Amino acid sequence: MTAIVLYCRPGFEKECGAEIQEKAAWNEIYGYLQLKKNQGIVYFHLNNADEGEILIAKLPLKRLIFARQWFVSLTDTIELPEYNRVEAIIEHLGQEWQYADLRMETPDTNDGKALSKFCRKLGVPLRQGLRSKKMLAPKGQHDGAVLHALFFSGSEVILGYSLGTNTSPHLMGIPRLKFPSQAPSRSTLKLDEAFLYFIPKDEWPTRLTSGMNAVDLGAAPGGWTYQLVRRGMMVTSIDNGPMAESLMDTGQVKHRMIDGFKYTPAKQNVYWLVCDMIEKPQRVAKLMAEWLLRGDCKEAMFNLKLPMKGRYQQVQDDLQLIKDMLSEHQVKYELYAKHLYYDREEITVHARLLSPPP
């Protein structure tokens, strides 16, 4: 049976499954779930096999909060022989399609990581074999479907495809970012990934550039402020805790020791508002919408903490709160949310108004 296979953070399979089932139903596509708990793998088995490509073409992956990557299965789990694995994979694929790229992937677990070296080694002859059969496009051609080979062991693999126009550019949907030694905390990677994910690179010169003013709520010790400073912005960091001296020495940071819920900027010249406060998500969601509606910022990037239970419903409620507030004032807006790789028990949300604030 054809399934849509989705990758998510291990432990969030239930949320990922609930979301794809709900979004598929909105498109009148139905099926049942199979969760590989704590492996970050979800199967959405389709009642109608022909609807797999329809769904991944109609539903933007960016609209799924908990899924990092997805593909439509071409096979069930294949048992590979000890030798001639390349030939066995090619035989199971057939020669009807040509793919733009090949992704050798594993679950995001310790066992999966142990398989990564095997996948890299097997990937070389597999690519050569696929190209010799004209099943893989020549190097440099990236248009078309992406072939996924999801390995659970050296002898177990599922094959499938995603559409190049609606897939993550990263292996397993995971960007590999290097922690900058100058940053005061590892939380800096969350904002770095968020900018990479939500803001198209060709728009960085106008939306993410030096000379902008930014506010960081709940800033200490400065992990998120660091990402703003390194992009040349002037930052007002709001927190009762101390900021890293290395950031203060740049001359780009003003530290205000005040509650993030009580601060408002004196001038409406702030472009970015960022926030990673450990607070109830409803309070943070409401605060972010208020900043946008007052015109106190142009764009906001913030985290909403997740409860231990009912996480998917809580996320829906928090995002609906923002939508209701913005819709009430009849403004056009853009709102996306994602459980990013460097997030843990939180999601990252990006919001901006597309029309002037009231």
C-alpha positions as CSV (number, residue, x, y, z in Angstrom):
1,M,0.0,0.0,0.0
2,T,1.2,3.5,-0.9
3,A,2.1,5.7,2.1
4,I,3.4,9.2,2.7
5,V,6.4,8.8,4.9
6,L,7.2,11.8,7.1
7,Y,10.2,12.6,9.3
8,C,9.8,14.5,12.6
9,R,11.7,14.9,15.9
10,P,11.7,11.6,17.8
11,G,8.9,11.7,20.4
12,F,6.7,13.9,18.2
13,E,5.3,11.2,16.0
14,K,1.8,11.6,17.4
15,E,1.7,15.3,16.6
16,C,3.1,14.8,13.1
17,G,0.6,12.1,12.4
18,A,-2.4,14.1,13.7
19,E,-1.3,17.0,11.5
20,I,-0.9,15.2,8.2
21,Q,-4.2,13.3,8.7
22,E,-6.0,16.6,9.4
23,K,-4.4,18.5,6.5
24,A,-5.0,15.5,4.1
25,A,-8.7,15.4,5.1
26,W,-9.0,19.1,4.2
27,N,-8.0,18.0,0.7
28,E,-10.4,15.1,0.8
29,I,-7.6,12.5,1.0
30,Y,-7.9,9.8,3.7
31,G,-5.9,7.0,5.2
32,Y,-4.6,5.6,8.5
33,L,-1.5,6.2,10.6
34,Q,1.4,4.0,11.6
35,L,3.8,5.6,14.0
36,K,7.4,4.4,14.6
37,K,7.6,5.8,18.1
38,N,10.8,7.5,19.2
39,Q,12.2,7.0,15.7
40,G,10.8,10.2,14.2
41,I,9.0,8.3,11.4
42,V,5.3,8.5,10.5
43,Y,3.5,6.5,7.8
44,F,0.3,7.9,6.5
45,H,-1.1,4.9,4.6
46,L,-3.4,6.1,1.8
47,N,-6.8,4.6,1.1
48,N,-6.2,5.5,-2.6
49,A,-2.7,4.9,-3.8
50,D,-3.0,7.4,-6.6
51,E,-3.5,10.3,-4.2
52,G,0.0,10.3,-2.8
53,E,1.5,12.6,-5.5
54,I,-1.7,14.7,-5.5
55,L,-1.3,15.5,-1.8
56,I,2.4,16.3,-1.9
57,A,1.8,18.6,-4.8
58,K,-1.2,20.4,-3.3
59,L,-0.1,20.7,0.3
60,P,3.0,22.9,0.9
61,L,5.5,21.1,3.2
62,K,6.1,24.5,4.7
63,R,2.5,24.4,6.0
64,L,3.3,21.3,8.1
65,I,4.5,22.3,11.6
66,F,5.9,19.0,12.8
67,A,7.2,17.3,9.6
68,R,10.8,18.0,8.6
69,Q,10.7,16.0,5.3
70,W,8.3,13.7,3.5
71,F,8.1,11.4,0.5
72,V,5.6,9.1,-1.2
73,S,6.6,5.4,-0.8
74,L,7.4,3.4,-4.0
75,T,7.9,0.2,-2.1
76,D,7.3,-1.5,1.2
77,T,10.3,-2.3,3.3
78,I,12.8,-4.1,1.1
79,E,15.0,-6.9,2.4
80,L,18.4,-6.4,0.7
81,P,20.9,-9.1,0.0
82,E,24.3,-9.0,1.7
83,Y,25.9,-8.5,-1.8
84,N,24.7,-6.7,-4.9
85,R,22.6,-4.2,-2.9
86,V,22.8,-1.6,-5.8
87,E,21.3,-4.1,-8.3
88,A,18.6,-5.1,-5.9
89,I,17.5,-1.4,-5.3
90,I,17.5,-0.7,-9.0
91,E,15.5,-3.8,-9.7
92,H,12.8,-2.7,-7.2
93,L,12.6,0.8,-8.7
94,G,12.0,-0.2,-12.2
95,Q,13.1,2.2,-15.0
96,E,10.0,4.3,-15.5
97,W,11.2,7.5,-13.9
98,Q,14.3,9.6,-13.9
99,Y,15.1,11.4,-10.6
100,A,16.9,14.7,-10.1
101,D,18.7,13.7,-6.9
102,L,19.2,10.8,-4.5
103,R,18.9,11.1,-0.7
104,M,20.4,8.3,1.4
105,E,18.6,8.7,4.8
106,T,18.1,7.1,8.2
107,P,16.0,7.7,11.2
108,D,17.2,10.5,13.5
109,T,18.2,8.1,16.2
110,N,21.5,6.8,17.6
111,D,21.1,3.6,15.5
112,G,20.3,5.8,12.5
113,K,23.4,7.9,13.0
114,A,25.5,4.7,13.1
115,L,24.2,3.9,9.6
116,S,25.3,7.2,8.1
117,K,28.7,6.0,7.2
118,F,27.2,2.9,5.5
119,C,24.8,5.2,3.5
120,R,27.6,7.5,2.3
121,K,29.6,4.5,1.2
122,L,26.7,2.8,-0.6
123,G,25.5,6.1,-2.1
124,V,28.5,6.3,-4.5
125,P,27.9,3.1,-6.4
126,L,24.1,3.5,-6.2
127,R,24.4,6.9,-7.9
128,Q,26.7,5.5,-10.6
129,G,24.3,2.6,-11.1
130,L,21.3,4.8,-11.4
131,R,23.0,7.2,-13.8
132,S,24.2,4.2,-16.0
133,K,20.5,3.2,-16.3
134,K,19.5,6.9,-17.0
135,M,17.4,6.8,-13.8
136,L,19.3,9.7,-12.2
137,A,19.8,13.0,-14.0
138,P,23.3,14.2,-14.7
139,K,25.0,16.3,-12.1
140,G,23.8,19.9,-12.0
141,Q,20.3,19.1,-13.1
142,H,18.0,19.6,-10.1
143,D,14.5,19.8,-11.6
144,G,12.2,16.9,-11.0
145,A,11.5,14.3,-8.4
146,V,13.9,13.5,-5.6
147,L,14.5,9.8,-4.8
148,H,14.6,8.9,-1.1
149,A,16.2,5.7,0.2
150,L,15.3,5.4,3.9
151,F,17.5,2.8,5.6
152,F,16.6,1.1,8.9
153,S,19.6,-1.2,8.7
154,G,22.1,-2.3,6.1
155,S,19.5,-4.8,4.8
156,E,16.3,-2.9,5.2
157,V,15.2,0.1,3.1
158,I,12.1,1.9,1.9
159,L,12.2,3.7,-1.5
160,G,10.1,6.8,-2.3
161,Y,10.0,10.2,-4.0
162,S,9.3,13.8,-3.2
163,L,8.8,16.7,-5.6
164,G,11.8,19.0,-6.0
165,T,9.5,22.0,-5.8
166,N,8.0,20.9,-2.5
167,T,10.7,19.2,-0.4
168,S,13.4,20.2,2.1
169,P,16.7,20.9,0.5
170,H,18.5,19.2,3.5
171,L,19.1,15.6,4.0
172,M,16.4,14.2,6.3
173,G,15.1,17.8,6.5
174,I,18.0,18.7,8.9
175,P,20.3,21.7,8.3
176,R,23.7,21.1,9.8
177,L,24.7,24.3,11.5
178,K,28.0,25.0,13.3
179,F,27.8,26.4,16.7
180,P,29.8,29.7,16.7
181,S,32.3,29.8,19.5
182,Q,31.6,33.5,20.1
183,A,27.9,32.9,20.9
184,P,27.0,33.0,24.6
185,S,24.5,30.0,24.4
186,R,23.5,27.2,22.1
187,S,20.1,28.7,21.8
188,T,21.7,30.9,19.1
189,L,21.3,28.0,16.6
190,K,17.5,28.2,17.0
191,L,17.3,31.7,15.5
192,D,20.0,31.0,13.0
193,E,18.0,28.0,11.7
194,A,14.8,30.1,11.8
195,F,16.2,32.8,9.6
196,L,17.5,30.2,7.1
197,Y,14.1,28.4,7.1
198,F,11.6,31.3,7.0
199,I,13.4,34.0,5.1
200,P,14.4,33.3,1.4
201,K,18.0,34.1,0.8
202,D,17.3,36.4,-2.1
203,E,15.3,38.6,0.3
204,W,18.0,38.9,2.9
205,P,19.3,42.2,1.4
206,T,16.0,43.9,2.3
207,R,14.7,41.9,5.2
208,L,17.8,40.7,7.1
209,T,20.6,43.1,6.7
210,S,22.9,45.5,8.6
211,G,21.6,48.8,9.8
212,M,18.3,47.5,10.9
213,N,16.9,48.0,14.5
214,A,15.9,44.9,16.4
215,V,14.5,44.1,19.8
216,D,15.2,40.8,21.7
217,L,12.7,40.0,24.5
218,G,14.1,37.6,27.1
219,A,17.5,38.1,25.7
220,A,20.0,37.0,28.4
221,P,22.7,35.8,28.0
222,G,22.4,36.8,24.4
223,G,22.1,33.7,22.1
224,W,19.5,35.3,19.9
225,T,21.0,38.8,20.2
226,Y,24.2,37.3,18.8
227,Q,22.5,36.4,15.5
228,L,21.2,39.9,15.1
229,V,24.5,41.5,15.9
230,R,26.5,39.3,13.5
231,R,24.1,40.5,10.8
232,G,25.0,44.1,11.6
233,M,21.8,45.1,13.4
234,M,21.5,47.5,16.3
235,V,19.8,45.6,19.1
236,T,17.9,46.5,22.2
237,S,18.1,43.4,24.5
238,I,15.4,43.2,27.1
239,D,16.0,41.0,30.2
240,N,16.5,41.3,33.9
241,G,19.5,38.9,33.6
242,P,23.0,39.8,32.6
243,M,24.1,39.9,28.9
244,A,27.4,38.5,27.7
245,E,30.2,41.1,27.8
246,S,31.3,40.2,24.4
247,L,28.0,41.4,22.9
248,M,28.0,44.6,24.9
249,D,31.6,45.3,23.7
250,T,30.4,45.4,20.1
251,G,28.6,48.8,20.7
252,Q,25.6,47.4,18.8
253,V,23.6,46.3,21.9
254,K,21.6,48.3,24.5
255,H,20.6,46.3,27.5
256,R,17.4,47.2,29.2
257,M,16.6,45.5,32.5
258,I,12.9,45.3,32.4
259,D,10.1,42.7,32.0
260,G,9.7,41.8,28.4
261,F,5.9,42.1,28.7
262,K,6.2,45.7,29.9
263,Y,8.7,47.1,27.4
264,T,7.6,49.1,24.4
265,P,10.0,50.9,22.1
266,A,10.1,54.7,22.2
267,K,10.1,55.0,18.4
268,Q,8.5,52.9,15.7
269,N,11.8,52.2,13.9
270,V,12.2,48.5,14.9
271,Y,12.2,46.0,12.1
272,W,12.8,42.7,13.9
273,L,11.2,41.6,17.1
274,V,12.6,38.2,18.4
275,C,11.5,36.4,21.5
276,D,12.5,33.2,23.3
277,M,11.0,33.8,26.7
278,I,10.1,30.8,28.9
279,E,6.5,31.9,29.4
280,K,3.0,30.5,28.7
281,P,2.6,30.3,25.0
282,Q,-0.8,32.2,25.0
283,R,0.9,35.2,26.6
284,V,3.7,35.3,24.1
285,A,1.4,34.8,21.1
286,K,-0.8,37.7,22.3
287,L,2.2,39.9,22.9
288,M,3.7,39.3,19.4
289,A,0.4,40.1,17.7
290,E,0.1,43.3,19.8
291,W,3.6,44.5,18.7
292,L,2.7,43.9,15.0
293,L,-0.7,45.6,15.3
294,R,0.8,48.7,17.0
295,G,3.4,49.0,14.3
296,D,6.2,48.5,16.8
297,C,7.9,46.0,14.5
298,K,7.8,44.8,10.9
299,E,8.5,41.1,11.4
300,A,8.5,38.9,14.5
301,M,10.3,35.6,15.1
302,F,9.4,33.8,18.3
303,N,9.2,30.5,20.1
304,L,6.1,29.1,21.7
305,K,6.7,26.5,24.4
306,L,4.9,23.2,24.2
307,P,3.0,21.5,27.0
308,M,3.7,17.8,28.0
309,K,0.3,16.7,26.7
310,G,-2.1,18.0,24.0
311,R,0.8,19.6,22.1
312,Y,-0.8,19.7,18.7
313,Q,-4.1,21.2,20.0
314,Q,-2.2,23.8,22.0
315,V,-0.2,24.8,19.0
316,Q,-3.4,25.2,17.0
317,D,-5.0,27.3,19.7
318,D,-2.0,29.6,20.0
319,L,-1.7,30.2,16.3
320,Q,-5.5,30.7,16.1
321,L,-5.2,33.4,18.8
322,I,-2.7,35.3,16.6
323,K,-4.9,34.8,13.5
324,D,-8.0,36.1,15.3
325,M,-6.2,39.2,16.5
326,L,-4.8,40.1,13.1
327,S,-8.1,39.3,11.3
328,E,-10.0,41.4,13.7
329,H,-8.1,44.4,12.5
330,Q,-8.5,43.3,8.8
331,V,-4.8,43.3,8.0
332,K,-3.1,41.0,5.6
333,Y,-0.4,38.9,7.1
334,E,2.0,36.0,6.7
335,L,2.2,33.4,9.5
336,Y,4.3,30.2,9.5
337,A,5.3,27.9,12.3
338,K,7.8,25.0,12.4
339,H,9.2,22.5,14.8
340,L,12.7,23.2,13.7
341,Y,15.6,20.8,14.2
342,Y,17.3,22.9,17.0
343,D,13.9,23.4,18.8
344,R,13.1,21.0,21.6
345,E,9.8,21.4,23.5
346,E,8.8,24.5,21.4
347,I,7.9,25.6,18.0
348,T,9.3,28.6,16.1
349,V,6.8,31.1,14.6
350,H,7.4,33.8,12.0
351,A,4.8,36.5,11.5
352,R,4.7,39.8,9.5
353,L,2.1,42.1,8.3
354,L,1.7,42.5,4.5
355,S,-0.5,45.6,4.9
356,P,0.0,48.7,7.1
357,P,-1.0,48.2,10.8
358,P,-4.3,49.8,11.9
